[in-house]
Amino acid sequence: MLKYLSVIKMKDNYLVKAYCMHETVRIYAAITTGIVKHNQKIFNLYPTSCAALGRTLTMGAIMSCTYKNDDTLNIYVKGDGPIGKITIEATNGNVRGYCENPGVLLIGKDGKQDLSFGVGNGEITVVKDLHLRQPFSGSSEIISGEIAKDFTYYFTKSEQIPSAVGLSEVFDDDEAATIKAAGGFLVQVMPGCKEEDLLKLEDRLSKMKPLSEMLKEGYTALEIINEITDGDYIELEERELTSNCKCSKERFSRGLLTLKKSDLLEILEQDHKALITCNFCNKQYTFTEDDLKELIDAKN
Ligand code: ZN
């Protein structure tokens, strides 16, 4: 029974990793419908904000699966469009994130979400804590705002890995425009890939069905890989993706303890309580008078 339940959960949020072209090309394909839907609900995201945040969440989840288990990855998409800054944190297949303005709805002339205007111009920054002396940090310009193209550019420019990225989502036709499907893929060419294989891959990528169509038709992650490689791949692993927040009242208490005692006394006397909302999951924590007194005592 438990196994059956975990299978249902996997279907909404999971990633498949595969090799193709004589193991010189790595492919990661992810279905993130549950993660994007969850974030749409907790932040009450309007469709354009939802597409931008959802795609970046999917990218973060995929990228976190390309590193060793406990390496933490932070992504910042700092555009000057109405959506504002997008912040993502991902570790080992778990991803959380938020954008500055959840209420953006912009439809372009083509009837699609206008992410180009919504995200605007600016920079993508990726910070990876690989437990070395200094965290790795790379950045590149936002070239389209569509997120997928921007990350393709990022990998090629900043990490010198020739890559192809696809990120997309499908909304329900109803008024609420609930997320019906979301997902993405990352194709990375490793050193040693033969010229002819690279040409074959490029040709395939240019001819394959668009990701948005695949998601609309309910493709699985493996079916996406099958489409990209024309069936010529070796499956390596399948793993679950999650979107859990690690916030807690205790963590925020520690934050409050970094304030000066006089500031804490001021909050106690003026507001009699403190309300703190977690940026990453929108959960609100209340610190009552008694909680605040306890913190002030702890400062002594
Ligand atoms: Zn949280």
Boltz pocket constraint, residues with backbone or C-beta under 6 A from the ligand:
constraints:
  - pocket:
      binder: B
      contacts: [[A, 245], [A, 246], [A, 247], [A, 248], [A, 278], [A, 279], [A, 280], [A, 281], [A, 282], [A, 283]]
      max_distance: 6.0
